[in-house]
Amino acid sequence: MPFTDQEYFEVIEKNEIVKKAFENIKQICIDLQKQTNCPEEDLKDFLEFISKQWNK
C-alpha cells in the first residue's frame, strides 16, 4: 500500500536524510522548470521516467 501525503511529510520531518533528499530534488525540479520553461506535466513525466531507471 502506498504512503499517503501525510505519511510522506511525517517521514520527511523525522528523517534528516530523507528531508535533505526531498529538498534537493524539489529545488532541482524548480530550477529545471525555470530554465527549460517546461510544463509541470513534462516534469512529472520526467521524474517518473527517472524513477524507473535506478534499478537498471
PDB file with SEQRES, HELIX, SHEET and CRYST1 records, atoms N, CA, C and O in Angstrom:
SEQRES   1 A   56  MET PRO PHE THR ASP GLN GLU TYR PHE GLU VAL ILE GLU          
SEQRES   2 A   56  LYS ASN GLU ILE VAL LYS LYS ALA PHE GLU ASN ILE LYS          
SEQRES   3 A   56  GLN ILE CYS ILE ASP LEU GLN LYS GLN THR ASN CYS PRO          
SEQRES   4 A   56  GLU GLU ASP LEU LYS ASP PHE LEU GLU PHE ILE SER LYS          
SEQRES   5 A   56  GLN TRP ASN LYS                                              
HELIX    1 AA1 ASP A    5  LYS A   14  1                                  10    
HELIX    2 AA2 GLU A   16  THR A   36  1                                  21    
HELIX    3 AA3 GLU A   40  SER A   51  1                                  12    
CRYST1    1.000    1.000    1.000  90.00  90.00  90.00 P 1           1          
ATOM      1  N   MET A   1       0.844  -1.165   0.000  1.00  0.00           N  
ATOM      2  CA  MET A   1       0.000   0.000   0.000  1.00  0.00           C  
ATOM      3  C   MET A   1       0.899   1.241   0.000  1.00  0.00           C  
ATOM      4  O   MET A   1       1.818   1.335   0.813  1.00  0.00           O  
ATOM      5  N   PRO A   2       0.644   2.189  -0.899  1.00  0.00           N  
ATOM      6  CA  PRO A   2       1.473   3.405  -0.960  1.00  0.00           C  
ATOM      7  C   PRO A   2       1.255   4.295   0.260  1.00  0.00           C  
ATOM      8  O   PRO A   2       0.235   4.227   0.946  1.00  0.00           O  
ATOM      9  N   PHE A   3       2.258   5.129   0.495  1.00  0.00           N  
ATOM     10  CA  PHE A   3       2.155   6.111   1.571  1.00  0.00           C  
ATOM     11  C   PHE A   3       1.152   7.196   1.194  1.00  0.00           C  
ATOM     12  O   PHE A   3       0.982   7.513   0.017  1.00  0.00           O  
ATOM     13  N   THR A   4       0.498   7.758   2.190  1.00  0.00           N  
ATOM     14  CA  THR A   4      -0.327   8.946   1.970  1.00  0.00           C  
ATOM     15  C   THR A   4       0.606  10.157   1.982  1.00  0.00           C  
ATOM     16  O   THR A   4       1.753  10.061   2.419  1.00  0.00           O  
ATOM     17  N   ASP A   5       0.110  11.283   1.504  1.00  0.00           N  
ATOM     18  CA  ASP A   5       0.906  12.514   1.548  1.00  0.00           C  
ATOM     19  C   ASP A   5       1.309  12.830   2.981  1.00  0.00           C  
ATOM     20  O   ASP A   5       2.454  13.198   3.245  1.00  0.00           O  
ATOM     21  N   GLN A   6       0.362  12.683   3.905  1.00  0.00           N  
ATOM     22  CA  GLN A   6       0.651  12.978   5.310  1.00  0.00           C  
ATOM     23  C   GLN A   6       1.776  12.084   5.835  1.00  0.00           C  
ATOM     24  O   GLN A   6       2.655  12.551   6.558  1.00  0.00           O  
ATOM     25  N   GLU A   7       1.749  10.808   5.474  1.00  0.00           N  
ATOM     26  CA  GLU A   7       2.806   9.890   5.916  1.00  0.00           C  
ATOM     27  C   GLU A   7       4.164  10.298   5.338  1.00  0.00           C  
ATOM     28  O   GLU A   7       5.182  10.250   6.029  1.00  0.00           O  
ATOM     29  N   TYR A   8       4.167  10.697   4.071  1.00  0.00           N  
ATOM     30  CA  TYR A   8       5.426  11.181   3.477  1.00  0.00           C  
ATOM     31  C   TYR A   8       5.947  12.396   4.232  1.00  0.00           C  
ATOM     32  O   TYR A   8       7.134  12.466   4.551  1.00  0.00           O  
ATOM     33  N   PHE A   9       5.075  13.346   4.518  1.00  0.00           N  
ATOM     34  CA  PHE A   9       5.510  14.555   5.223  1.00  0.00           C  
ATOM     35  C   PHE A   9       6.025  14.229   6.620  1.00  0.00           C  
ATOM     36  O   PHE A   9       6.973  14.857   7.091  1.00  0.00           O  
ATOM     37  N   GLU A  10       5.416  13.263   7.279  1.00  0.00           N  
ATOM     38  CA  GLU A  10       5.896  12.853   8.604  1.00  0.00           C  
ATOM     39  C   GLU A  10       7.300  12.262   8.513  1.00  0.00           C  
ATOM     40  O   GLU A  10       8.158  12.573   9.339  1.00  0.00           O  
ATOM     41  N   VAL A  11       7.537  11.416   7.523  1.00  0.00           N  
ATOM     42  CA  VAL A  11       8.867  10.828   7.339  1.00  0.00           C  
ATOM     43  C   VAL A  11       9.879  11.917   7.006  1.00  0.00           C  
ATOM     44  O   VAL A  11      10.988  11.922   7.540  1.00  0.00           O  
ATOM     45  N   ILE A  12       9.503  12.830   6.133  1.00  0.00           N  
ATOM     46  CA  ILE A  12      10.399  13.920   5.740  1.00  0.00           C  
ATOM     47  C   ILE A  12      10.803  14.742   6.961  1.00  0.00           C  
ATOM     48  O   ILE A  12      11.968  15.116   7.099  1.00  0.00           O  
ATOM     49  N   GLU A  13       9.865  15.019   7.830  1.00  0.00           N  
ATOM     50  CA  GLU A  13      10.167  15.822   9.018  1.00  0.00           C  
ATOM     51  C   GLU A  13      10.998  15.063  10.045  1.00  0.00           C  
ATOM     52  O   GLU A  13      11.775  15.676  10.777  1.00  0.00           O  
ATOM     53  N   LYS A  14      10.852  13.764  10.114  1.00  0.00           N  
ATOM     54  CA  LYS A  14      11.523  12.978  11.148  1.00  0.00           C  
ATOM     55  C   LYS A  14      12.899  12.465  10.744  1.00  0.00           C  
ATOM     56  O   LYS A  14      13.701  12.107  11.606  1.00  0.00           O  
ATOM     57  N   ASN A  15      13.182  12.423   9.439  1.00  0.00           N  
ATOM     58  CA  ASN A  15      14.422  11.813   8.970  1.00  0.00           C  
ATOM     59  C   ASN A  15      15.224  12.838   8.170  1.00  0.00           C  
ATOM     60  O   ASN A  15      14.809  13.246   7.085  1.00  0.00           O  
ATOM     61  N   GLU A  16      16.359  13.250   8.700  1.00  0.00           N  
ATOM     62  CA  GLU A  16      17.160  14.308   8.061  1.00  0.00           C  
ATOM     63  C   GLU A  16      17.650  13.924   6.668  1.00  0.00           C  
ATOM     64  O   GLU A  16      17.710  14.779   5.784  1.00  0.00           O  
ATOM     65  N   ILE A  17      17.999  12.664   6.457  1.00  0.00           N  
ATOM     66  CA  ILE A  17      18.476  12.232   5.140  1.00  0.00           C  
ATOM     67  C   ILE A  17      17.349  12.349   4.120  1.00  0.00           C  
ATOM     68  O   ILE A  17      17.552  12.856   3.016  1.00  0.00           O  
ATOM     69  N   VAL A  18      16.163  11.879   4.493  1.00  0.00           N  
ATOM     70  CA  VAL A  18      15.009  11.966   3.598  1.00  0.00           C  
ATOM     71  C   VAL A  18      14.633  13.426   3.373  1.00  0.00           C  
ATOM     72  O   VAL A  18      14.302  13.821   2.255  1.00  0.00           O  
ATOM     73  N   LYS A  19      14.684  14.224   4.430  1.00  0.00           N  
ATOM     74  CA  LYS A  19      14.347  15.645   4.317  1.00  0.00           C  
ATOM     75  C   LYS A  19      15.300  16.359   3.361  1.00  0.00           C  
ATOM     76  O   LYS A  19      14.869  17.156   2.527  1.00  0.00           O  
ATOM     77  N   LYS A  20      16.582  16.073   3.484  1.00  0.00           N  
ATOM     78  CA  LYS A  20      17.570  16.707   2.599  1.00  0.00           C  
ATOM     79  C   LYS A  20      17.355  16.272   1.151  1.00  0.00           C  
ATOM     80  O   LYS A  20      17.426  17.095   0.239  1.00  0.00           O  
ATOM     81  N   ALA A  21      17.093  14.983   0.938  1.00  0.00           N  
ATOM     82  CA  ALA A  21      16.846  14.485  -0.419  1.00  0.00           C  
ATOM     83  C   ALA A  21      15.605  15.157  -1.008  1.00  0.00           C  
ATOM     84  O   ALA A  21      15.621  15.590  -2.160  1.00  0.00           O  
ATOM     85  N   PHE A  22      14.541  15.244  -0.227  1.00  0.00           N  
ATOM     86  CA  PHE A  22      13.308  15.889  -0.684  1.00  0.00           C  
ATOM     87  C   PHE A  22      13.574  17.338  -1.083  1.00  0.00           C  
ATOM     88  O   PHE A  22      13.159  17.780  -2.154  1.00  0.00           O  
ATOM     89  N   GLU A  23      14.264  18.071  -0.220  1.00  0.00           N  
ATOM     90  CA  GLU A  23      14.547  19.481  -0.505  1.00  0.00           C  
ATOM     91  C   GLU A  23      15.428  19.632  -1.743  1.00  0.00           C  
ATOM     92  O   GLU A  23      15.196  20.523  -2.560  1.00  0.00           O  
ATOM     93  N   ASN A  24      16.434  18.771  -1.890  1.00  0.00           N  
ATOM     94  CA  ASN A  24      17.319  18.835  -3.061  1.00  0.00           C  
ATOM     95  C   ASN A  24      16.569  18.521  -4.347  1.00  0.00           C  
ATOM     96  O   ASN A  24      16.698  19.242  -5.337  1.00  0.00           O  
ATOM     97  N   ILE A  25      15.789  17.451  -4.336  1.00  0.00           N  
ATOM     98  CA  ILE A  25      15.031  17.067  -5.530  1.00  0.00           C  
ATOM     99  C   ILE A  25      14.027  18.150  -5.895  1.00  0.00           C  
ATOM    100  O   ILE A  25      13.874  18.495  -7.067  1.00  0.00           O  
ATOM    101  N   LYS A  26      13.348  18.682  -4.891  1.00  0.00           N  
ATOM    102  CA  LYS A  26      12.369  19.742  -5.129  1.00  0.00           C  
ATOM    103  C   LYS A  26      13.032  20.965  -5.769  1.00  0.00           C  
ATOM    104  O   LYS A  26      12.502  21.530  -6.726  1.00  0.00           O  
ATOM    105  N   GLN A  27      14.194  21.374  -5.239  1.00  0.00           N  
ATOM    106  CA  GLN A  27      14.877  22.549  -5.788  1.00  0.00           C  
ATOM    107  C   GLN A  27      15.393  22.290  -7.197  1.00  0.00           C  
ATOM    108  O   GLN A  27      15.332  23.171  -8.054  1.00  0.00           O  
ATOM    109  N   ILE A  28      15.898  21.088  -7.439  1.00  0.00           N  
ATOM    110  CA  ILE A  28      16.356  20.741  -8.786  1.00  0.00           C  
ATOM    111  C   ILE A  28      15.196  20.828  -9.772  1.00  0.00           C  
ATOM    112  O   ILE A  28      15.362  21.337 -10.880  1.00  0.00           O  
ATOM    113  N   CYS A  29      14.026  20.337  -9.377  1.00  0.00           N  
ATOM    114  CA  CYS A  29      12.855  20.394 -10.254  1.00  0.00           C  
ATOM    115  C   CYS A  29      12.416  21.832 -10.509  1.00  0.00           C  
ATOM    116  O   CYS A  29      12.064  22.187 -11.634  1.00  0.00           O  
ATOM    117  N   ILE A  30      12.435  22.651  -9.477  1.00  0.00           N  
ATOM    118  CA  ILE A  30      12.088  24.068  -9.641  1.00  0.00           C  
ATOM    119  C   ILE A  30      13.052  24.734 -10.613  1.00  0.00           C  
ATOM    120  O   ILE A  30      12.632  25.451 -11.521  1.00  0.00           O  
ATOM    121  N   ASP A  31      14.347  24.493 -10.419  1.00  0.00           N  
ATOM    122  CA  ASP A  31      15.360  25.088 -11.303  1.00  0.00           C  
ATOM    123  C   ASP A  31      15.209  24.586 -12.740  1.00  0.00           C  
ATOM    124  O   ASP A  31      15.303  25.372 -13.682  1.00  0.00           O  
ATOM    125  N   LEU A  32      14.979  23.297 -12.910  1.00  0.00           N  
ATOM    126  CA  LEU A  32      14.823  22.728 -14.246  1.00  0.00           C  
ATOM    127  C   LEU A  32      13.620  23.334 -14.957  1.00  0.00           C  
ATOM    128  O   LEU A  32      13.690  23.663 -16.141  1.00  0.00           O  
ATOM    129  N   GLN A  33      12.527  23.480 -14.234  1.00  0.00           N  
ATOM    130  CA  GLN A  33      11.337  24.052 -14.856  1.00  0.00           C  
ATOM    131  C   GLN A  33      11.564  25.515 -15.244  1.00  0.00           C  
ATOM    132  O   GLN A  33      11.122  25.952 -16.306  1.00  0.00           O  
ATOM    133  N   LYS A  34      12.245  26.263 -14.390  1.00  0.00           N  
ATOM    134  CA  LYS A  34      12.536  27.663 -14.712  1.00  0.00           C  
ATOM    135  C   LYS A  34      13.459  27.771 -15.920  1.00  0.00           C  
ATOM    136  O   LYS A  34      13.251  28.617 -16.790  1.00  0.00           O  
ATOM    137  N   GLN A  35      14.472  26.922 -15.973  1.00  0.00           N  
ATOM    138  CA  GLN A  35      15.464  27.005 -17.045  1.00  0.00           C  
ATOM    139  C   GLN A  35      14.941  26.504 -18.390  1.00  0.00           C  
ATOM    140  O   GLN A  35      15.375  26.979 -19.440  1.00  0.00           O  
ATOM    141  N   THR A  36      14.017  25.555 -18.364  1.00  0.00           N  
ATOM    142  CA  THR A  36      13.512  24.988 -19.612  1.00  0.00           C  
ATOM    143  C   THR A  36      12.125  25.489 -19.979  1.00  0.00           C  
ATOM    144  O   THR A  36      11.669  25.315 -21.109  1.00  0.00           O  
ATOM    145  N   ASN A  37      11.457  26.113 -19.010  1.00  0.00           N  
ATOM    146  CA  ASN A  37      10.102  26.606 -19.216  1.00  0.00           C  
ATOM    147  C   ASN A  37       9.143  25.482 -19.615  1.00  0.00           C  
ATOM    148  O   ASN A  37       8.181  25.710 -20.348  1.00  0.00           O  
ATOM    149  N   CYS A  38       9.412  24.276 -19.132  1.00  0.00           N  
ATOM    150  CA  CYS A  38       8.562  23.129 -19.475  1.00  0.00           C  
ATOM    151  C   CYS A  38       7.316  23.115 -18.582  1.00  0.00           C  
ATOM    152  O   CYS A  38       7.334  23.622 -17.460  1.00  0.00           O  
ATOM    153  N   PRO A  39       6.254  22.534 -19.094  1.00  0.00           N  
ATOM    154  CA  PRO A  39       5.043  22.419 -18.270  1.00  0.00           C  
ATOM    155  C   PRO A  39       5.250  21.432 -17.120  1.00  0.00           C  
ATOM    156  O   PRO A  39       6.110  20.555 -17.190  1.00  0.00           O  
ATOM    157  N   GLU A  40       4.469  21.583 -16.086  1.00  0.00           N  
ATOM    158  CA  GLU A  40       4.583  20.694 -14.926  1.00  0.00           C  
ATOM    159  C   GLU A  40       4.386  19.236 -15.313  1.00  0.00           C  
ATOM    160  O   GLU A  40       5.047  18.353 -14.765  1.00  0.00           O  
ATOM    161  N   GLU A  41       3.485  18.978 -16.248  1.00  0.00           N  
ATOM    162  CA  GLU A  41       3.226  17.597 -16.673  1.00  0.00           C  
ATOM    163  C   GLU A  41       4.489  16.958 -17.253  1.00  0.00           C  
ATOM    164  O   GLU A  41       4.757  15.784 -16.999  1.00  0.00           O  
ATOM    165  N   ASP A  42       5.266  17.717 -18.028  1.00  0.00           N  
ATOM    166  CA  ASP A  42       6.518  17.190 -18.576  1.00  0.00           C  
ATOM    167  C   ASP A  42       7.501  16.858 -17.464  1.00  0.00           C  
ATOM    168  O   ASP A  42       8.189  15.839 -17.521  1.00  0.00           O  
ATOM    169  N   LEU A  43       7.565  17.705 -16.468  1.00  0.00           N  
ATOM    170  CA  LEU A  43       8.454  17.472 -15.340  1.00  0.00           C  
ATOM    171  C   LEU A  43       8.021  16.224 -14.570  1.00  0.00           C  
ATOM    172  O   LEU A  43       8.858  15.416 -14.169  1.00  0.00           O  
ATOM    173  N   LYS A  44       6.739  16.075 -14.371  1.00  0.00           N  
ATOM    174  CA  LYS A  44       6.203  14.885 -13.700  1.00  0.00           C  
ATOM    175  C   LYS A  44       6.556  13.624 -14.493  1.00  0.00           C  
ATOM    176  O   LYS A  44       6.998  12.629 -13.918  1.00  0.00           O  
ATOM    177  N   ASP A  45       6.362  13.668 -15.799  1.00  0.00           N  
ATOM    178  CA  ASP A  45       6.702  12.520 -16.645  1.00  0.00           C  
ATOM    179  C   ASP A  45       8.195  12.216 -16.583  1.00  0.00           C  
ATOM    180  O   ASP A  45       8.590  11.050 -16.566  1.00  0.00           O  
ATOM    181  N   PHE A  46       9.020  13.248 -16.549  1.00  0.00           N  
ATOM    182  CA  PHE A  46      10.467  13.075 -16.463  1.00  0.00           C  
ATOM    183  C   PHE A  46      10.850  12.402 -15.149  1.00  0.00           C  
ATOM    184  O   PHE A  46      11.695  11.506 -15.135  1.00  0.00           O  
ATOM    185  N   LEU A  47      10.238  12.825 -14.048  1.00  0.00           N  
ATOM    186  CA  LEU A  47      10.515  12.200 -12.749  1.00  0.00           C  
ATOM    187  C   LEU A  47      10.086  10.738 -12.734  1.00  0.00           C  
ATOM    188  O   LEU A  47      10.780   9.894 -12.166  1.00  0.00           O  
ATOM    189  N   GLU A  48       8.958  10.436 -13.349  1.00  0.00           N  
ATOM    190  CA  GLU A  48       8.523   9.041 -13.447  1.00  0.00           C  
ATOM    191  C   GLU A  48       9.508   8.227 -14.277  1.00  0.00           C  
ATOM    192  O   GLU A  48       9.825   7.092 -13.923  1.00  0.00           O  
ATOM    193  N   PHE A  49       9.994   8.794 -15.375  1.00  0.00           N  
ATOM    194  CA  PHE A  49      10.995   8.127 -16.199  1.00  0.00           C  
ATOM    195  C   PHE A  49      12.263   7.849 -15.382  1.00  0.00           C  
ATOM    196  O   PHE A  49      12.802   6.743 -15.427  1.00  0.00           O  
ATOM    197  N   ILE A  50      12.731   8.847 -14.643  1.00  0.00           N  
ATOM    198  CA  ILE A  50      13.926   8.685 -13.833  1.00  0.00           C  
ATOM    199  C   ILE A  50      13.717   7.596 -12.774  1.00  0.00           C  
ATOM    200  O   ILE A  50      14.619   6.798 -12.519  1.00  0.00           O  
ATOM    201  N   SER A  51      12.545   7.561 -12.167  1.00  0.00           N  
ATOM    202  CA  SER A  51      12.296   6.584 -11.096  1.00  0.00           C  
ATOM    203  C   SER A  51      12.370   5.155 -11.611  1.00  0.00           C  
ATOM    204  O   SER A  51      12.607   4.234 -10.830  1.00  0.00           O  
ATOM    205  N   LYS A  52      12.176   4.954 -12.894  1.00  0.00           N  
ATOM    206  CA  LYS A  52      12.267   3.602 -13.467  1.00  0.00           C  
ATOM    207  C   LYS A  52      13.700   3.221 -13.815  1.00  0.00           C  
ATOM    208  O   LYS A  52      13.965   2.068 -14.153  1.00  0.00           O  
ATOM    209  N   GLN A  53      14.622   4.165 -13.739  1.00  0.00           N  
ATOM    210  CA  GLN A  53      15.981   3.927 -14.217  1.00  0.00           C  
ATOM    211  C   GLN A  53      16.956   3.423 -13.167  1.00  0.00           C  
ATOM    212  O   GLN A  53      17.967   2.829 -13.542  1.00  0.00           O  
ATOM    213  N   TRP A  54      16.720   3.621 -11.885  1.00  0.00           N  
ATOM    214  CA  TRP A  54      17.737   3.298 -10.904  1.00  0.00           C  
ATOM    215  C   TRP A  54      17.855   1.809 -10.620  1.00  0.00           C  
ATOM    216  O   TRP A  54      18.793   1.398  -9.937  1.00  0.00           O  
ATOM    217  N   ASN A  55      16.950   0.997 -11.112  1.00  0.00           N  
ATOM    218  CA  ASN A  55      17.075  -0.453 -10.933  1.00  0.00           C  
ATOM    219  C   ASN A  55      17.669  -1.144 -12.146  1.00  0.00           C  
ATOM    220  O   ASN A  55      17.715  -2.373 -12.193  1.00  0.00           O  
ATOM    221  N   LYS A  56      18.117  -0.389 -13.114  1.00  0.00           N  
ATOM    222  CA  LYS A  56      18.672  -0.973 -14.340  1.00  0.00           C  
ATOM    223  C   LYS A  56      20.176  -1.012 -14.277  1.00  0.00           C  
ATOM    224  O   LYS A  56      20.822  -1.471 -15.219  1.00  0.00           O  
TER     225      LYS A  56                                                      
END                                                                             
